Amino acid sequence: MNKVLSTLMTILIVFITLVTTNLTFASEKEFLKKAQKMEGIFTVYKYKNKYYMEIPITKLNKLYFVSLQVSKGIGVAPFYGGITLPVFDGSYEYTQAIYFKSSLYPEIKDGDTIEVDLYCKNLRYRSSFDQASTKLVEKSFSDNLITSTKGIYLDKKIYIDLEKLTQEVRFFFHSPIYQQLATSFNQVTEVKAYPKNVIIYLSYLVSYSEKGRSYYISQNFLNLTKNNEVILALNIFEHDNPNYKPREYDDRVGYFAFSFSDVSIDDGTKGDGIRAIKTYITRWDISNGKKIKIWLENTWPEQYRQVAKEGILEWNKAFNKIGYTDPIEVDIQPYESNWEPEDIRYSVVRYQDGSAAFAIGPSLAVPTTGEIVDADVVFYAPMIRAIKSRFDYYYDVIIANSIRSQFLPTTFLTRILFHTDKSKINLYDAYYLMVTAQKHIEENKRMFGYLLNNCDYQVEKANQTLIALTAIMISNPQAFDLNKDKFAKDYVKDIVIHEIGHILGLRHNFKASSFVSQEQLSDESYTSKNGICYSCMDYIPANIHYRNGRPYFTRDVFMTTIGYYDCLAIEYGYTQEESKLKEIASKAGVYYGTDEDLICMDPNIRQFDLSDKPHVWLDNLTKTYRYVLQNAPYRLSKAGSNPKMIYQATSRTLQAYAEVKLENLIYTLLGKHINRVYLGDSTKKNVEIIDSKVKEFAINQAIKDLLSEKPLIDKNTIESSIMFGHYDWGYTEPQTVTLFDRAYIIERLHRLMSLLILLMPLSTKYEYYYDQKITISNINKLYESLLETIKPNQTISQIKQQAIEDFIYILVYISGYSEMNSEEDVIVMNTLFLPSVRNKAFETLQKIENKLKSIKNNLTATAENKVFCSRMLHFINTAFEK
């Protein structure tokens, strides 16, 4: 009986399967008859709201490429309109290679349901020749399965439902993107098919939880926190250019590049010792008269279109020098155009709006060869509003949403020290942060690795520029009013040139600002022709100087042309004379230092500095900042400005002042010069210590700051600065805040950190190899400056008492007798401090003891001085007893 039932059940299941298959087959055939047919790289069928894509079996296992853009955004990260996103999780690449795979069994017939897999091709390992190495790749390395779906087989073609295919693809999007797709996939809204590409528009509903920053963003920049529709454009395209010859990457020239391991090569010296690495740069193919056509999106404001075009075409100067005739062409997207900027056939400089002011210029390069096939620069409207409105509310919006991609000690420290609960910070915390700065840099670099592929030039530049323009407006209102339109247009052109450099393949070059002299920066005949920097790929501040007690500027405040290095870089990437490549690279390397080099703390390789003496220029910049701090209340209030503007000007300038001061000291005292040169390129060494005169300048300026007994912010500034809160949509400050909230702690920490840096153990690396005795010299100078000039009968000011107390605490710590010193700390100090430094700290403490005792026992000493000296003596004795 059971066997009979089992047999009947089997027959029933087979029957249901056959009926279901026939119904599916029938419905698919009916769909294809009724559907609108769109022919292209893949033919697409549309009927009502459903889309099917036709995959001929001849196109299975064929390599295609895929990219992802935000077609319609919501103005909040990471879904800014127009931005190009990394495609799949685990990679920061904007282009990936894919293929469709299906098992075609011999007895397959029309109407059969068949499995179709979408794979991401593993191009990290390749074989350049011979069958054995090809087999080696196949056996050793697999590809990544992205998703699987069902298709219907019909007349040697497979038809797949695009909605089903793309439903699971989102799980493979880059993790920051996937995490925000809270309500997940909504629908395929549209599909466009063209001869070389197909665009699938995917709708997602994004919701922000009411926690932390996401809640703040959603409240200030979104209509509702739930179900915000984002439309992503998934491009699938093919590209085959057999005549394109990849160009080798060279460490001395800044190009974006991609690497792979060539298993055909058995020489590990050509890679990392384990793999044989090949690296090619990314660039356009402009051979045989080919052009790079760039469009300005029709959303651009009319008044900035011409200057944006000029910025794009500026790069033709470099191409013309090497034999090309204006290969870059620019046009404006017509309002009636039937194409969208996310179509990879069109490279577009886009103009969008959002919650932050920045610009970004990623390019899409074919990962098999490095040839760039599409690039979209995106500019966000707040950057123009910020310049035009000077201190308008966008000022605060920009800064509040800034993303620091500059992985430096000051970045980490200022974030901790200026933006955390101040009651939790003590001397030990600050000292520990300095000692372990390198560790935190590395952690930040890993955490924000994705940002290394991004450009935050405009985000960072906004703060610098607005303070500089504030200085101009306060010091010379008439000149500001006459030039403000030029400032805005030159600013836009500066950013355009930089971002276009990225889409031509060029990386950042933070060393390029170190070759123009102070005199040249002030000479309009030089800057109008050569610019204010050797490369527009640097992060370039406003060209502001300080003369005769006030800010000074020329007409060339911004970088409105390409520089000397830029021409060398274009020549390396695009010259047809390959025999000259090594010669070009040897020249370019002298002027090149990129993102990875920032961690070396080279004073010549950093962001937002100028001149061949950056330590002097930056010190003058802080004088400009100080001018703003001391004059903003008077000048702005006379101009009829309200206290909000004064608060915005002074609050941001105060923090910028402290950051620049600390960064300048860290770089010059603890850094070194590095040069991207090969042996024989020049007389320069790869690593060079910083000139002792430069160190001496930085040390003397820091000590001068420590000796100043006048607060940076005076009472008038404090009493005239306030940001009125207004808890409503669009306001960046829901609570009323004043400079009392920030001024003291920033000034106090600036002094403390300056003292710590002067006594940093990292300087001992110079003393170990070069016997410079920097720390010992600084201990002597600080003792002489802080204690030798004290007179018993003159009350020591509160500021000076604090500096002396900090100095004593640090010396006790270095000596190893503080109760803060755990066993682990002592080991660390023995490693980082040389015995001579610890001896000097101990010796100086003895001198300080004698000095304090002499004041305490002096009959003419003031009562306050006696109490202070007694307290410090008790601390020293207690520390040594423990």
Secondary structure by P-SEA (a helix, b strand, c coil): caaaaaaaaaaaaaaaaaaaaaaaaaaaaaaaaabbbbbccbbbbbcccbbbbbbccccccbbbbbbbbcccccccccccccccccccccccccbbbbbbbbbbcccccccbbbbbbbbbbcccccccccaaaaaaaaacbbbbbcbbbbbbbcccbbbbccccccccccccccaaaaaaccccccccccccccccbbbbbbbbbbbbccccaaaaaaaccccccccbbbbbbbbbbccccccbbbbbbbccccccbbbbbccccccccccccccbbbbbbbbbcccccccbbbbccccccccaaaaaaaaaacaaaaaaaacccccbbbbccccccccccccccccccccccccccbbbbbbbcccccccccbbbbbbbaaaaaaaaacccaaaaaaaaacccccccaaaaaaaaaaccccccccaaaaaaaaaaaaaaaaaaaaaacccccccaaaaaaaaaaaaaaaaaaaacaaaaaacaaaaaaaaaaaaaaaaaaaaacccccccccccccccccccaaaaacccccccccccccccccccccbbbbccccccccccaaaaaaaaaaccccccaaaaaaaaaaaaccccccccccccccccccccccaaaaaaaaaaaaaaaaacaaaaaaaacccaaaaaaaaaaaaaaaaaaaaaaaaaaacbbbbbccccccccccccccccaaaaaaaaaaaaaaaacccccccaaaaaabbbbbbccccccccccccccccaaaaaaaaaaaaaaaaacccccccccccccaaaaaaaaaaaaaccccccccccccaaaaaaaaaaaaaaaaaacccccccaaaaaaaaacccaaaaaaaaaaaaaaaaaaaaaaacccccaaaaaaaaaaaaaaaaaaac
